[in-house]
Amino acid sequence: DSSPGKRADMDTPRGDMDALYDLSQLLETGLDRETLAVLIGLTEQGVNPEALAAVVKELRRESAALRAAEAEAAEAEGGS
């Protein structure tokens, strides 16, 4: 499998990946190990890290908006 996450796990020594994950946790990024590995793999393949950060932020905003809309719809259903 040549997916970016698998590639990052193979290219990045285990200790380095652990250190990057620990740093991610200290910075409270909210990234799990798999997502971090995928993002590292993409940057290793030449994807602009700032562009990736912008995409992650936008996906989080969209996800939060979707969850809020679903909660609102569930509340409206339960309240009728």
Sequence and secondary structure as in RCSB ss.txt:
>XXXX:A:sequence
DSSPGKRADMDTPRGDMDALYDLSQLLETGLDRETLAVLIGLTEQGVNPEALAAVVKELRRESAALRAAEAEAAE
AEGGS
>XXXX:A:secstr
   HHHHHHHHS HHHHHHHHHHHHHTT    HHHHHHHHHHHHTT  HHHHHHHHHHHHHHHHHHHHHHHHHHH
HHHH 
